[in-house]
Structures are given as structure tokens and as C-alpha cells.
Amino acid sequence: MTAPLSIHCRYPNALELRDKQQMQEELTQLRSDMLLSQPFVAVLAMRLKMVVVVDDRLPTACTDSQHIFFNLDFMRKCSAPQRRFVIAHEVWHCVMGHFLRQQQRDQQRWNFACDYEINGILSYFFKRDDLPNNILFDQNYRGKSAEQIYTLLGKLPDNEWTETYYQPGNRLPAGGAQFDQHQPDLSMPDLEEFKIDPDFRPQSPAEMDVERWREFTAAAGQVTGITAGSFGADVQQVIKNALKPQLNWPTLLQRFIQRTISGSYQWHKPARRYLAQGLYLPGRQGQCLRLTLAIDTSGSTLQDLPKFLAELTAILQGFEQVQLQVISCDASITDVSFYDKSDLPALTKWQAKGLGGTSFTPVFHYIADEPDHVGIPNALIFFTDGYGNAPVEAPAYPVIWVLSPNGEPPVKWGEVLHLQ
């Protein structure tokens, strides 16, 4: 009989707690000093709580848009210029809203693209010799968005993603050029003995964080004069892009869906084997996303339908559990079908039924009176040109009107998304 694996985990000891406090004070002072050398970044860094941890789940640093978490050992190995770089790097992840821009992209390639974008921005703010020489940087990517860089990386062999910017100077004490942890990981490390810090409690970024950081960025620009022409044209464009990001309609649709399920994860009971050691280690379990998709088959919308269904399918594939009710309608309900996650590929081959006049009211009556397989949905997505009758009052669940080009929203309630 195989003996059970013995796993030992512990909290920081007294010496580590003392060192954490000392590092916390050093980083706080460093952030204050940056008000003179890099006021724009420093003002934004004031919006984040800096937390030093002794935790094997965090090898370097990360941010959740509310905190910057630093691994104590990593920061002890960093010089003062390197610490300034790490702080600025995490701040710019928040400014650029990377935590909600990934969509269904490959995580590793997206993380590399984000770092290329951020480090290109930091090359405008740091002197050449102050940039670490083992970070992801390419002169050709300066001024490009993470989405553009992601596409360019996809055209390269995988082993070329880690091409770095080498120059005379310092090296970050990290194992790779992509040094920081973009999505904080609370899973247990594959170690028989590991350290875990109760102060490492990253929050799940939300849609409101994007708007919050846009406001922070605008305010910091005014306070420091960066938006008043005191910096070069390249920096001006960077700030402009941060304040007015160009989001395509699939991104906006995904954000709407994410909001309806409140983040798609919930905390559940910890594993019993850790309770004996006095540790509460939460896990995450997925919720089921229940959506209703209503498709107006009156005719003018159908040429845009295949692309819309392809994008919607890609978005829904990112959820653990999906129940989708598809209602075909013109002047009345013409068909109702159901899909779970395994059925989603067939959604791209959906065929319209009906093609008569248009009325949206029967869809809302159907959901209220005959909820069928999915029950009252988390949200209703209505694909239409908007020309038809709709209820005067909004239902209790969220609704988004996905309008074909030149379409018009039929009512003043609900969110509106134009296919452009």
C-alpha cells in the first residue's frame, strides 16, 4: 500500500514577518521618491496597496488592479532601479486594463504580448541604462497594442516569443524575461513543503476596475502635466490610448457576458487536509452560465449572423458550464433550441427559420411564461436590426441589443452593441 504524500505548509515565521515589514517600508519610501523622478507613475502607484508576502505561490510580483503583491525574496535581490521598474510595470498593467482584455486568447502568448506592450511604454519613461536587460522588449513593438503584438507573435515560432532586449545594464533576478505573474494563482505549488502567506489575497478584477483606472489615469495626467504637452508626442499618444481604448464589439460582448455571472467563480469549502494545519486554502468552482439568445430572422440581419455566432461561440467556450437557449423569431416565435458547452460548435451552423415581419415582445413573453430548459436566464442577447415592437418596461434580467450595422435600438432600456 502506497503511503499518503505528506504535505507541510506554514505561515511566515517571526523573522520573515520582520523582514516583510522592513521591505514594506522600503517600498513605500521608494514610491514616495518616485514622485520626483517619475511623478506620473508614482501618483498612480499611490492608488495601489503594496503588499509584501512570503509565499511560494508568488515567485516575483503581480497585481489585481487593487494591490501590488511582491515576493520578499525577489524584491530583496532587486536593486533600487529594478524595484522602481517592477512597480512601474505593475502600474501600467492596471492602466492598460490587461486583466480584462485577454478574451479567448492563448494565455501564454497574451501574457508575452502584454509585457511587450508595457515594456515598450516604459522605454519612454526610463533611461536606457535603468531598463533591465532581460525583459521582453522589441523596438518594432513600441506603440503597438497588446492585441496587435499578439497577432504578430502568432506568426513566429514559439521559441522566438522570448526574444529579449539585451543592453549594457542590469538583469532582473527572475527565471525568465516574462517575469511577473499576470493572473494571480492561488493553487497549491507542487512541493512537499511550501510557504503560504495569508496576506496574499488577490481579488478578481471587474469591469468597474477598467473605468476606475481610466479615471485615475486622467487625474494623474492632469496633476503631473503629462497631458498638457510637457512630454513628447509618443508619450502623449500612449496616454491617449489608455484614456480612450478602442474596443471592438467582441470585447464588449464578452464583458457583458462576464458581468452577468459575477466573475464566473465562487469560493467553496477548503480541502480538509489543510485544516489540521490551521490553514484555510480556498478553492474555486465554476458556476453555470445560463443565456438566452434571440435571433431576429426578418431578413436584414442575416448577412452579419455567421460572424456574430462564431464570436459568441468562442466567448462561451471560455466558461466551464454553459446552457444556451436559442430563440428564432420574426413576428412570433418560430423555433427554440438548446445547447450546452459540448454542443457549441454546432451553433456556428445555425439556420434561420421564419423570415417574416418583426416583433420582439413574444420573446420576452416566452421567457416569462415558458422558461423551459434553462429557466430565467442570466441575460438575454437579442441579435436584431432593432426595427420592431418591444416591451415598454425592461425585464428583471440584463438585456443587450446586438444591432446590425445601421440598426437602431428599439427601446431606451438595455445595453446596446453595434456590429462595426
N, C-alpha and C positions, 0 to 999 in steps of 0.2 A: 504494500500500500504506500502510495506516494505521500510524503509528509507535506502538510499545508505550507505554502510560502509565508514566511514571516516578514511582515512589512512594519517598519518602525518610522514614525514621523513625529516631529517635535516642533514646538514653538521656538522663537528666538530666545536665547539664554540672556542672562543679565549683561554679559559683556557685549553681546550683539545689540541689545537694546540701547546701551550706552553709545555704541558706535553709530547706530541709526540716528539717534538724537543729534550727535555731533555732525553727521553728514547732512541732516535736515537743516541745521543752522548754516552750514557752509553753502548749501544750495540756495537758501533764502537770501543770504548776503550776496551771492553771485548774481542772482536775479535782480537785486537792487542795483548792483554795479552796472548791469547791462542797460539801465536807464540812461546812462551817459554814452555808452558805446553803441548800443543797438536799441534805441528807445521804442521803436515800433514793436519789435518782438517782445521786449520786456513788458510793455504795457499789456499786451495780450497774454503773456505768461502769468500776469497777476490775476487773470481770470481762472487759472487752474490751481488746484490744490496739489502741492508737490508732496509725494509720499514715498519714503524710502522703505524698502522691505527686504527681509531675509527670507527668500522663498525660491525653491528650486523650479517652480513653475514659470518664473520670470527670469530669463538669463541676462537681459540687458535693461530695456526700458520699453514702455508703451503708454498710450493714452486712451481714455474712453470718452474724451471731449469734456470731462469734468475734472479729471485728475491727470497728473503725470506720475506714473509709478516707476521708480528706479531700483534696480538691484544694487544692494550695498556694495558687494564685491566689485561689480562692474564699475561703479562710479568711483570707488577708491583707486582704481587703476587708471582712470581718466585724468588728464591734465586739466587745468582751468579752461584753456581754449576748447578742449574737447567737450567739457561739460557744457559750455555755452552752446556749442554746436548741437549737442543732444537735446538741450532744452528747446532751441530754435526749431530743430527738426520735428519734435513732437507738436509744438505750437502750430506749425504750418500744416500738419495733418488735420488739425482741427479747423483751421482757416479754410482749407480746401474741401472739407466735408468728405474726406475719403471713406469714412466709416459707412456711408450710405450710397456711395457711387458704384460699388462693385457690380451690382445686379447679378447676373448668372455667369459672370466671367470666371475663368480659372483663377483660383485664389493665389497660387504662387506667382503666376505671370502678372496678375493685377498688383500684388504687393511690390514686385520689382518696378512696374510702371509708375506706381505712386512714389517710390523712392527716387526714381529718375526725375520725376516732376519736381519733388520737393528739393532735392539737392541742386537741381538747376536753378531754382528760385534762390536758394541760399548762396549760390555763387555770386549773386548781385549784392548780398549783404555782408559777406565775409571776405576779408582779404585773402589773397591767393594762398599764402602760407598758413593761414588759420584753418583752411579746409582739410580734414583728414584725407590721406591719400589712398585709403582703401574703402571708399564709399562708391555707390553706384552713381556714376556721372558720365554723361556723354554730351559734348558740345552741340551735337546735332539735335539733341532733345530739348535744349533750352528754349523756353517759350511755347512748348507743346504741352497739351493736356495729358493727363494720365490715360485717358481713353485713346488719344492718338498714339501715344507711346505703346500702349498695349497692342494695338494693331500692328505697329512696326516690329515689336518683339516677336509677334506671331509669325513673322516672315523669316525669322532667324532660327538656326539650330538651337536647341535648348541649352547647349553648353556655352553659347555666346551671351546668354542673358546676364551672366555675372561679370561681364567685362567692366573693369573699373577704371577710375580716373587716377593715374599714377603721377605724382609730382613730388618734388622735394618737400618734406614736411613730416607730419605726424601720422601715426596709424591708430585708429580706434582699437581698443583691446577687445575685439569681437571676433568670433569664429568665421564670419563671412561678411561680404560687402553689404548685404541686406541685413543690417544689424538689429533693427528694432522689431518688436513683436506687434504687428498691426492689429490683430484681433486677440485681445487677452484670452488666454487659455486657462480655464480652471480645472482641467482634467489632471489626474494624478500622474506624475512622472514615472517612468519605468525604472524605478530604483527600489532596492530593498530598504534603504534608509534615505529619507529626504526631509528637508526643512519646509515648513509651511507657516506663513505669516498671516495672522488674522487681519492685518491692515491692508492686505492685498484683496480688495473687494471691488473690482471694476464693475461699472454699471453698463447697461445696454444702451447705446446711443439711440436717439429717437429723431423723428422728423423735426421736432422743435429745436433740436440742437443745431441743425443747419441754419435755421433762421436766427437763432441766438448768436451764433458765431459770425453771421453776416453783419449783425448789429454791432457786435464787439469790434469787428474789423473796421467798419465805417467810423466808429467812435475813436479808435486808436489812430486811424489815418488823420482825423481832424486834430486830435490832441498833439500829435507829433509833427504835423505838417507834411506828411508823406503824400497826401492827396492834393496839396496846394502847389505842386510844381517844384518842391525843393529837392526832389530826387530825379534821376534820369528817366527817359521815356520808357525804357524796358521795365523798370520798377513800377512806373505808373500803369503800364498795361497789366502787369501781374496783379496789382490791387484791383484794377477794373474787372479782371476776370473773376477774382474772388468775390467781389460785391455783386456781380451780375452774371452768374454762371449760366451758360447756355445748355439747358437740359432738354433732351429730346423726349418725345412722348412716351416711349417705352419706360424711360426712367421715372417719369411722373406717374405712369400707371402702376409700376412696381411699388412706388412709395405709398400710393393709395391703398393697395392691397396689404402691404405690411402694416399700415396703421390700423386696419380693420381687425387684425388678430392680436394687437397689442404686443408685438415683438416676436410672436410665434413660439415663445418658450415660457415655461413656468417652473418655479422651484418645487422640488419634491423631497421626500424623506431621504436622509443621508444613509450611506452604507453602514450597517451595524458594526462591521469590524473596526471602524474608526471611532465609534462612540466610546469604546472601552479605553481609548487613549485620551478621551476628553476633547475630541476634535469633531466639529460639525462641518462635514465636507458636502456641500450641496451638489446635486446633480441636476440635469435639465431634461425635461421630457417634452416632446413636441405636442402641440395642440393640432386639432384637425381644422383646416381651413375650409369653410363652407361658403361657396359662392354661387350666385345665380347670374348667368349671362343671358341677357335678352338680345336677340338679333332682329333688327328691323329688315324684313325681306321685301320692302316695297320696290326695290329695283335700283335706286340711285346710289345705294351704299355698297353694292356687292363687289364692285371692282377693287375696293380697298379691303375687303374682308379677308382674303388669304394672308396678306401680310400681318394684319391685326391678329389673326388666330395663331400664326406662327410665333409672334412675340409673346402673346398671352401664354401659350403652351410653354415656352422657355422660362417665363417667370414662375409659373405654377410648379414646374419641375423642381424648383428650389425649396419647396415646402415638404415636410416629412409626410403629411397626410393631407389629401385633398378630396373634397366631394364637390363636384361641379354639376349644377343643373343648367341645361341649355334650353332656352325657350325661344322658339321660332314664332314670329308674329308679323302680321300686317294689320288688317282691321280687326283681327281676332287671333287667338292662339291657334297656330297651325301644327305645332309639333313640340314635344317635350322629350328630352333625352338626358341621360345621366352618365357621368364619367368619374372614376376615381383616378389616383395617380398613375396606375398601370395602364389606364385607357387613354391617357392624354395624347400620345402620338396620333391617335385616330382623329383628334379634334381638328387637326390641320386639313383633314379631308372632308370636313363637314359640308353637307349640301343643303342649300336653301330650299324651303318649302313655302308655298303661298304666292308671293309676288303681287298681292292686291294693294288696296289702299292702306292707310296708316292710322293706327290709334294705339297709344301707349297704355291707356287705362286698363285694358284687360290683363296685362302682365301683372300689375300691382294687385288687382283683384284675385288673380290666380295664386299669387304668393300668399295672400292673406287667407284665402278660403281653402286652398288645396296645397299645403306646403310639401306634401309628398315625401320623397326620399331624403332630402337634405334639411327639411324643416325651415324655419325662418333663417335666411342666410346671414352671414357676417356682413355681406354687402351685395349690392346689385350693380352689375356693369351693363349699361344699356348702349349697344352699338347702333347708331342711327344717324340720319341727317338732321334730325330734330324737328322735322315738319310733320306734326301730328298733335293729337289731343293727349294731355297728361293730367293727372290729378292736381287739384289746386293746392293741397297740403302734402308735405313731404311725409314719407313713412318713417317708422322708428329706426330703421336700419340705414346705413350710408348708401348713397347712390352716386355713381359717376356717369355722366353722359359722355360717351366717346363719339365725337362727331366727325363725320367725313369732311374733307376739305369743303369750305364754303357752307358748312352746316351751321345751324343756329340752335341754341339751347331752347327747348320748348317751354321751360318754366324757370323761375328765378331761384329755386332751391336745388340742392345737389351740387357736386363738383362738375366742372366742365373740362374736357380734354379734347383738343383739336388735333387731328391727324395731319401733320405737316411733313 
